[in-house]
Amino acid sequence: MKDTPRMIVSVLTAALLFLLLFLFLRWNLIVCVFLCVGVYFGLFFLLKPSRKIAGIDVESMPGGEEIQKLLDDAQADLADIDRSVKAIADPAVGQDARTLYVTGTRILAYLRENPDKIKLARRFFTYYLDMAAKLLARYVDFQNTGLHSEEVTDILRKTAESLPVLNNAFEKQFTHLMQGELLDVEADIELLKSTLKMEGGK
């Protein structure tokens, strides 16, 4: 499906070129066919969208396809979470769900800029983010039934209670991913303190 637009453009361009060369300029049929086939394939490959992560071509990255799939799946989960957030009627639950979405979006943006850390976030991708999307989707489904039975009310309550736990897991994951940067800043602060002490002692 993703290749359909560039396929159409390539076919139309090749067809128009064929009509121009064969019907109007009266070129040799075989020459026209070979030239137009070349134009078709040339355009088809030239119009291929460039997939990049942090400015690096996916094809040239070790495990690039797998990384791209993780990012695409994560984006789909975030889109599902966003839809659920907009459908949740309870303001408090909606706020917790919105926090999940915001934190998840920030983590994903950070990982797109730091693809070398994606392996550290595998559990976030394959478990926490996916679980958040599923729980919120089910919450909305049960909410929309309009039922107030003990079973449905209990499920809604338990789901609502799980959201702060998930938010905590998201924040811990983000902190874990940024550990290197946090240590660098801490080292810079200590260096600054030492420099100020030395200058003050002069």
N, C-alpha and C positions, 0 to 999 in steps of 0.2 A: 504493500500500500504506500509506503514512504517513497518508493521509487517511481510511482505512477506519474507525478507532475513532470519530472525530468525526462521520463520516457516519452510523454506526449509532446513536450517541447522538441525533443530530438527527432521524433518521427515527423512532426510538422515541418521542421526546418529542412530535413533531408528531402521530404516530398516536394516542398516548394523549390528547392535547388534543382531537383530532378526535372520538374516542369519547366523551369527556366532554361536549363541546359539542353534538354532534349526537344521540347516543343518549340521554344523560341529561338534558341541559338543553333539548333539542329546538330548537336554533338552526337558522336557515336553512342549507341545504346549501351554497349558493354562498359564503355568508359564512364558514362553517366551513372550506371548502376554501382560500379566499384567506388566511384567518387562519393556518391550519396551514402553508401554503406559506411564508408570511412568517416564521413561527416557525422552520421548517426552515432557511431560508437565513440568518436572523439568528443562530441557534445555530451553524451551520456556520462562519460567519466569526468569531464570537466565540470559538469554541474553537480557532481556528487558533493553533498554538504560535508564540510570539514568538521569532524568531531574532536573537540579539544577539551582537556582538563588542565586547568592552570596554565593555559598556553601551550600545552604539549599535545601532539596528535595522539589520539587513543591507540591507533595502530602501532605506533612506535614505542608505547609504554609496555613494560613487562606486566603481563596480566591485565592489559588495558581494557579488553572486552569485558572481563569479569568485573573490573572496577566500574566501568560504565553502566553495567547492568545493576550493580548495587546502588549506584546513584540514581538511576532511572526508577528502580523499585522504591527507593526512599522518597523520591519526588511524588510518586503515585500514592504512597501511604500518607504523605503530608497533605496531598489534595483531598484524600478521603477524610482525614482529620478535620480539615478546614470545612468541608461540607457538613460534617457532624456538628461542629461548633456552631454553625449558623442555624442548625435545626434544633438545638437543645433549648428547652423552654425554661429550665431552672437557672436563674442568673448565677448562683454560686457554682454550680456544676459547669456551666458555660464558661465561667472565668477560669476554672482549673483546666478545662479543655483548651481554652485559648492560650494559656501559659504553655501547655504542652506543645501546641502548634508553633508558637513563637520560638521556644527553645530548640525544638526540632529543626526549624528553618535556619536558625543561627548555626547549629551544628553542621547542617548540610552545606551551608555557604562556606563555613570554615574548612570543611573537608574538600570542597571543590578547589579551594586555594592551596590546600596542603594534602594532595593525594597520597603522599608517602605515609600519612597517618591513617589512611582508610582501613588498613588491616587491623589497627588497634580498635576500630569501631565496628568490627564485624558483628559482635553481639548486639550492639545498638541497632544495626540495620536489620539483622535477621530475627531478633526477638523483641526488644523493647518497642521499637517504632511500629513494627507489624502488630504487636499486641495492643498498643494504644489505638491504632486504626480500627482493629476488630472490636475492641471493647466499646469504643464510642459509637461505632455503627450499630452494634447490638443495643446499646442504650437508647439510641434514637428509634430503633425499630420497636422496642418495648414501650417507649414513651408514646409513640404514635398509635399504639393499639388502643389507648384510652382506658385500658383496664386498670382497676384499683384493687385487684386481688392481693392476698398476702404474698403469694409467690412473686408476682410482678413487682410489687413494691419493694420486696426484699432484694431482688436482683438489681433494681435501680439504685437502691441504697448502697449495696455492696460495690457496684460499679463506681458510684460517686466517691466512696471511701478509698477506692484503689487509685484514683487520679493523683492525689498528693504523693502517694508512694511512687508512682510513675514519674511525676515531676522531679522528685528527689533523685531517681535513677538517671533521668536525663541530665540533671545538673552535675551529678557525679561523673557521668561519662564525659561531659564537656570539660570539666576540670581536669580529668585524667588526660584528655587529648591535648590540653594546653599546658601540661606539666612542664615541658621544656621552656616555654615562654615565661611561665611563672618563676621558674628558677633563674632565668636570665635577668628578669626584672629585679628579683630579690638580690642577686649578685651586684647589679648596678647600684641599687640603693645602698648596700653595704659599702661599696667602693666610694660612693658619694660621701657617706658619713665619715669614712676614713680620711678622705681628701680634705673635708671641712675641718676635721680635728687637727690634721697636720698643718693646715694653713692658719688655723686659730692659734696654734702653739708657737708660730713664728714670731 
